[in-house]
Amino acid sequence: MSDPAKEINLYTQLSKNAKARSGAPTDVPVDPTTRKFAEGFVSRSLASNISGAATRTAYKDRVEGRMVLLTNPFKEKLSKPGRIGESKIERKTGRKRITAKEKRELRLYEIPEEARRYELFLPLNKLWSKYMESLLGNVDADLHVAETKHQQTLLGRLIKADLHGAKMSVVRARCPNFIGISGIMAQETKNAFKFITEDDRLVVVPKTHCVFALNLPSGAQCLIYGDQFMFRASDRASRKFKPKPSVDL
């Protein structure tokens, strides 16, 4: 058997140098009133048939110099039960989320007049070009003459890509007034594209019955049929698309 005196004690006190490096206080003063209350509370909480010496021993072993958690935060419940239809955010924070009607009244998604300048959206177009280069790679030729397998891979990525900042133009439309409109796509909704044109105008073009030409950074061009793009940008990123025939205008 090994000598107990030579065994290593894993719970020995830290040296003075280690205490000094940690920056933690070595001796935390305790109020005498608090010490008496804690010792008395432990004595009163134990059974009456336990002697005073046993209570003092229990206090020194279990309580003195230790952090005691008096409440269980994991079992705390809300003071007021949640109403039917009330969201978790409303129950926890007590505040109501802003509604879609209030967003329209506050015009949160509208581009202000002073910001409808083409030069302000050019940095966004450069950022989008870098994003598309990392997404599609170097597409030197037109997508329509690429290999079938490679073409499907590129189009599958492109249809889910974020188009904010892309240079687009309307090449076909049932309404002739929309044909020829081009600019940087500043905002996309479920039913329309919003362009900032070179003459600093905000033009809203509906997706229905329109065909858009998307200019890629490499010079390649891709046609987008608006009738097949009737989704929000966030919905397109997670949606599984199936090949469909072209829609005649």
N, C-alpha and C positions, 0 to 999 in steps of 0.2 A: 504493500500500500504506500501511496505517496505521502510525503510529509505535508500536513495541512499548512504549516507555516510557510512552505515554499510555493504553495499554489497561488496562481495569479487571480486577484480579485477584479472582476470586470467592472464593479461598481464603486471603485475607489474615487475619492474626491479629486477634482481637478487641481492641478498645481497653480501656484500664484501667477506664474507667467501666462498660463492658458486663460486664467480669469481676466488678467489685464488685457490680453489681446482681444477677447470677446467683447469687451466693453459693457458687459452686463453687470448690474449692481451685485456685489457679494453679500452685503447685509442689508436687507430691507426691513426698516423699522415697522413694528406692528403696534397699533394702539393698545394699551393695557385693557381698556374697556372692551375692545373687540376680542382680545384673547380670553377674557373672563366670560364673555357671552358665548363664544364658541365652545369653550370647555363645559360650561353649564348646559348648553343646548344638547351636547352629546350625552351628558350624564342623564338629563331628563328624558332623552329619546330611548335610552336603553331600558331593559326590563328592571323592575324594582328589586328583584332578588339578586341582582349583580352588585357586588361590593364596590365601594368607592375606589379601591386600589385598581380593580379591573377596569373601571370606567376611565381612570387616568391613563392606564396602559393603552387602552383602545384609542384614546384621544391622541396620544403621542405616536402610536403606530399608524393610524389611519388618517388623521386630520392635520396634526401640527406640521407646518412647513409645506403643506401640499395645496394644490388648487382643486377645490371641490366644486363640481357642477351641480347646482341645486335644481335646475330645470332641464327638461329635455326639449330642445328646440325642434326636433323632428316630429314631435307629437302635438305641436302647437296648431290650433285650428283657427280659422278666421272667426272674428267676433260676430260677423253677420253672414248668414248663409247666402250663397249666390242665387240670384233669381234665374228663372228659366229663360234661356236665350242670352244670358249675360256672358260675355267673353271672359277669358282668364285675365286679360289685361285690365278690364274694368273691375274685376273682383280684387285683384292684387293692388292696383294703384289707385283705384277709386275715380279714375278719369275716363271720360267717354271718348272713343275714337272719332275722328272727323269723318263725316259722311261724304258720299260722292257729290251730293247737292251742295254741301258747304265748300267742297273743293272747286266746283264750278263757279260759285259765287265769289270766292277769293281769287279765282283765276290763277291757280297755282301752276297749271301746265301751259299757260299762254306765254309766248315769247314777247317781251315788251317791245314797243316801237323803237326805242333807242338801240336795241340789240339786234335789229334786223338788218345787219350789214354783212355783206358777202365776205369782206376781209376778216371779220371776226371768226368766221367758220373755216377759214383756210387751215389753221392749226389742227382743227378737228379732222379735216380731210387727210392731213399728213399722218395723224395718229391712226386713222382708219386704214390707210395704205399699209402701214407697218403691220397692223393686225391681220390684214388679208394676206400679206406675204408670208407671215408665220403660219397662217391657217391653210393656204392653198399651195404654198411653195412658188416656184418660178414657172408660171404658165406663159410660155412665149407665144404660142399659137392660139387660134380661136378654139373655144371649147367644143365647137361643133365638129371639128376635124380631128379631135383627139381620139385615142383608142376608146372602145366602148367601155371597158372595165374601168379605165382611168377616168373617163368622162363621168360615169356614174358616181365614182368616189368624190370627185370635185363638186359635182352638183349636189350631192348629199350633204356636203359640208357647207356649201354656199347657201342652200335653202334655209339652214338653221343659223346662219351668221347674223350678227348685228349690223344693220345697214346705216346706223346713225353716223353721218360724216361722209357717206359715199356720194360720188357725182353720178347723177341719174338724169335721164331725159325721157319724155313721153314720145314714143314713135308711132303708136296707133291708139286711137280712141274713138268711141262712138260719137262723142261730141267733138267736133273739129277745133273748138277753141282751146282744148288741152294739148293738141299736137304741137310739138316743138318746144314745150316748156322744159327747161333744164336748170339744174342748180345743185346745190349741196343739200342732201336730205337731213333736215334738222330735227324732225320729230315724226314718229310713226305711231299711228293708232290702229285700231282693228280694221277700219274702213277707209283710211286715207293715208297719203304721204304728204308731208309739209316740206316744201322746198324753199331755200333762200336763193334767189336768183342773183345774177351778176349785177343787175340794176337795183339791188338792195330792196327787194320785195319779198313778202311772204305769200306763197301761193299754195293753196290746199288742192290737191289732186285726188279724186276718189280712186280707189283701187278697182272698182267694178268697171268692166268693159274698157279697160286700158292695158296697154302693153308698155313696159318700161325697159329702157336699155341701161344696163349697169356697166360702168366702165371700171375694169380692174386695173390695179397699179401697173401690171406688165403690158397694158395696151389691149388685152383681150376684152371682148364684149360678150355679155350674157343678157338674154331677154327674160324678163320677169312678167308673167301673166298675173295681173292684179286679182282676177277672180279666184285664183288658186292661192293667193296670199292673204286671205281674209282672216288673219289671226293677229293677235298682239305679238310684239317682239319676244316677250317672255314666254308665250305659249309656243311659238315656233321652235324655241331652243330645246324644248322637251317633247315635241310631238314627233310621231313616226309618220312620215309621208309615204304615200303609195304613188307610183307613176300613173299619170292621167293624160288623156289626149288633150291637145291644144284646144282652147276655146275660141270659136269663131266670133268675131265682133259684128 
